[in-house]
Amino acid sequence: MTLEASFEDFDVSIFRARFALLVGVAAHRVRVNVAPGSVIVISTVETEDASELNTISTTLRALDRSSASTALQLDVESIDVAA
């Protein structure tokens, strides 16, 4: 996911909490890696089983920039969901 934000001002804890809420898991199950370039965020969710993985993948694939921006309270430039 690429965000229109300042790398220096990006708050990983807040993003992790919002992303976890979006996908329906506890925040401790979300790992977040961030790189500059706007703000490039790679989030990994520890799933309990294939069913949960499918549900989360479906949720993320259904997002568009607008709905992701609203859910995360950030300006989302792009979303890429791994298989």
C-alpha positions, 0 to 999 in steps of 0.5 A: 500500500502506498500512502500520500504521507510524510515518512517522518510523520508516519505513525506505525502504531496508529496505522497497525491499529487501524489496519487490524480493525479494518481486517478484523484481527488483533493489532498484535497479529499485524506486522508493518514495514515502512519505506520512504517513497511517499510512504510504502507500507507492507502489512503482514497479518498472522492468520489462524487458518485458511478460512481467516486468510480467505476472509481477510484477502476478500476484504482487502481485494474489495477495497478501493482507494476511497474506502481504504483512505476512509478506513485508515484515515490516511490518503491511500494512493495505491493498494496491492494485495498479495495472493 
